């Protein structure tokens, strides 16, 4: 409930916190937790075979003799005594899903991950309304929710490109994936030998499935302390895994990956190499496929100067120009700030 559905405090439809005399109203308390704990008793692994991890990938099963069969009360809902175990769990999940906090809580975090760290209350409210009702009476239609997020005026207005409060820091793994997709990286053996990229001193400071806690890699309300961001009352969640070491490590890691790949996981630069001789055309294409054309003229000029300093001759000249343009694009603040 705390992390994925309700949050700790009661919310208005626009994501603002409800208060009483200035004190935030809590969403749930110890009695709600203990009531739900009764419901979720009796669940066990479906198999005792431990030779493979498969038993952790299939749904749990209910052991009736281990299920608390008494009445359970939580979030203003009571599940009657004697309700079958899985039926009780379904009723509990339905009660959570129907809670008024769910639309704004989930909508805000989805907006933060997909568009901007600091969505306006109006933006949250519009998406929250679609979550509550997709227009056809359906709650939680995720296709409609994602559509509402990405097509909202706050997401698509060109004013966001120059706003000091719009956008978000690209997550390190998203940067790697963006490069891999843009340049058709493949692994012929299907080994995908990327491995754990968690190290903040030699890799990305982030790796899928390796968050340090159940609270994920960063908190949605994190603001880097003693910064203009924090002083302005804004948040920048991804900065929680960003520091002096990780910034340098990211560049070093991507430089090696762009140039050599890892194992048989490599990019295909065949198409982009045809532009190596024309530095402006090369940078324009990389700007488009990696940064959605959002590099500033100053950044483009700086990258062009670096590329032009490399001769487009010999066996390695064209590839060095291409890889330099890619790396410098991925190192630029214009690219790192997603808008």
N, C-alpha and C positions, 0 to 999 in steps of 0.2 A: 504493500500500500504506500509506503513512504517513497519508494523509488520509481515505481512504474505506473501507478494509477491515480492516487489521491493526493499525495503530498501531506505535509504535516499540518497545514493551515487551510481553513475554509477559503474558497476562492469565489470571486464574482465571475461572471461569464467572460470578462475581459482579462482575467488572470490576476487582477488585483486582490489583495488579501482582505478578507472581512475582519473587522475589529469591533471591540466593545470597549468604549472609553480609552481607545488608543492601544488596547492589548489585542494581539492577533488571536482569533478563535481557532482552537485546535480542531482538527478534522476527526480525530478518534483518540481514545484513551485506553488505559490498561484493561478495562472490562471488555472493550471491543476486541482487543488482541486475544484475551483469554477465551472469549466466545468463539472466535474463529479458530483458535487452536484446537478446540473440542471438535470442530467440524473436520479438520484435516487429519485426525487420528485414523490409523488403520491402513495407511498407504504403504505399500512395500514394492520392492523390485519384482518384476514379473518372472525373473529366473534367478536361480542360484548358481548358474554356470558362470565362472569367473575367468574362463580362458580367453575371452575376447571382451571388448568394451560394449558389445551389442546390448547388453542388458541395461546399460545406462542411456540407450537411445530409444528405447521403446516405452510406451506409457506405463506408469505405475498401476498396480492392481490393488483392489480393496480387500483387506482381510477383515471380514465382518466381526470376528471375535475380538479384534483389537480396536474396533471403532467405538467411540463414545456415543452411545445411543440416546443419551438424554437430550433435552431441549437446549438449544444454543441461541443466545441473543447477542447481536452486534449491529452497529450502524443503524439502529432503529428497526432491525429485522429480527424475527424469531423463526428458527427452524424447529418444527415440532419434534417432540420425542418420538423415537421409533422410525424416523426417516432413514431409508436405506443410505449407506455410506456415500456412494457416488452421486446419488440424487441430492444429498445434502450439500456436497461440494458444488454441484452445478447451481443450486439455489444460492449458495454463498457467492459464487462468482457473478451470478446475475445481479445480486444485491450491490456488489462493488461496482459493476459495470453501469448500473443505473444511478450511481451517486453523482450529484451535480458537479463535483470537482473534476471528474474524469475528462470532459471535453476541454476545459481551459488548461488543465495540467498537461495533458498529452499534446494538445495543439501547440502550446508554447514551446515545449521541448523539441517537437518536430521542426518548428520554424527555426529554432536556434541551430539545429543540426543541418538544415537544408538551405537556409537563406541568410539569416542575420542573428547575431547574438542578442540584440536589443530591439525586439519587435515592439511596436507601439501597442498600447491596450486595444486600440481600434482594430489593428491587424489580428491580434489574438482573438478578439471578440468575433470577428467575421469567420475565422476558421473554426472557432469553438461552436458557432451556430451551425455550421455544416456538419461538424462531428455529431452534434445533438440530433440533427435532422438533415438528411441529404437532399431534402426537397420532395422526397417520396415517403416520408415517415420512417426512414431507416436510420438507426443510431449506429455510429461507429463504422460507416462505410469508408474504408481507408482510401479507396480510389478517389472518392469525392473529396476527402480531406487533403490528400496530396495535391490533387488538382487545384483546390482552393488555395493552398499554400503557394504553389509555384506560379499561379496566374493572378495572384492578388496584385493590386496596383502598387503596394509597398515593395513587392518583390521585383516588379518589372519597370518601375518608373526610373528613367535615366538620371533623375536627380540623385539617386542612391550612389551613382558613380563618383560624385564629388562630396557626398555627405560625410561628415566626420564621425557619425554614429551608426552608419549602415554597414552591413557586411559582417564578415567573421574571419578569423584566422583559419586557413586550411589545415585540417588535421594531417600529420605527417604521412600516415598510411594512405590517405586520399591523394596526396601528392604523388606517391609512388604509383598508385593505381592509375592516376591520370596520365602519367608518362607512359606506363605500360600499354594503356589503351590507345593513346595517340600514335604510338609507333609500333603497334601490332606485336608486342612482346609475346613470345611463345616458349613452351618447354616441350620439345619433341618427345622426350622420354616420359612426359607427364609427371616429372619429379618436382617441378616448381621449387627449386632449392633455395628459396628465400630465407627460410628458417625464422628464428626468433629475432625480431628487429627492435627489441625493447631497450637495448643499451642506449643511454643518453650520452655516452662518451665515444661510441664508435658506430652507432646506427641511427635509428629514427626516434628513439625515446617513446615508441609506441609499437605494439604488435597485436594483431587480432587474437583475442582469446587470452591475453596476458595482462589484463588490467590488474593493478596491485590490490584492489579491493572490490567489493560488490557495488561500490559507488561509481564504478567505471573509471576511465582514465582521468576525468576531470569533473568538477561539480558544475551544474548548469548556472549556479549563481556566483561563480568565482570571478573575482576582480583582482588583477595583479596589484599588490599593495604599493603605496607611495608612488602611484603613477597618475597621469592625467586622466586615464580611464576610470580609475577608482574615484578620483576627486570629482569627476563629472557624474558620479552615481551610476556608471555603466558597468557592464560585466563583459568578460572576455574569457569564456571557459577554457578554450584550448591553450591559453597562456599558462595554465597550471602545469603543463608538461613541457614548458618552454623555458630554457635558461641559457646561459652563456655556453655551457658545454654542448647542449643539444643542438644549438644553432650551428656550431662548427661541425659537429658530428654529422648532421643532416647533409651539409654540403659535401663533406668528404665521402660519405657513403654513396650519395647519388652520383658523384663524379666517377667513382669506380663502377657503379652499376650501369650508368649511361654508356661508359666506354667498353666495358667487358662483360656485363651481365654477371650472373653467378650460376655456376654449373652450366647446364644447357638452357637456362632461362635468359634469353637475350631479346633485344629489340631488333626490328627490321627497319633499317634506315634507307632502303633501296629508293623509295619515292622521294624522300626529303633530300637525298644526295644529289638529285638532279637540279636542285636550286643552290648548290654550294657555291657556285661561281658568282651568283648575284646575291650579295649579302642582304640587301634590302628585301628582296623577295623571300629569301630564306627566313629572315626574322619575322616578316609579316605572316608567313605560314605558321611558324612556331607560336607566334603571338595568338593566332586564331585558334589553333588546335589545343593549346595548353592554357591560355589565359583569356580566351574569349574576346580577344582584341582589346584587352584592358591595360596593356602596357602604356605608360605615358610616353610622350615624345622624347623626354629627357632620358628615360630608361632605354628606349629603342636606340637613341643616338649612342649611349654608352656601350650597349651590346654591339652595335654596328662597328664602333671603333675597335673593339676587341677582336671581332671577327675579321675585319679588314687588315688587322696586323698579322694575320696568319695567311701565308701564301697558299693559293689554291693550286698547288703543284705537287708532283710526286705521288707516291702511293697513299700517303696519310694526310696530305693537305686538305682535300675535300672533307674527309671524315672529321678531322680536327676542327674545321670551321663549323660543321654541323653540331658536333657535340659541345663545342664552346657556347654556341647560341642557345642550345637546349639548357645547359647547366646554368648559364647566367640568367636566363628567363626564370628558371625554377628557384633561383636565389634572390630574385628581385622582390621588394616589398609589394610591388603592383600585383605580382602573381600570388604571393603568400596571403595577401588580403583578398579574400573571395567576395566579390560583389556581383 
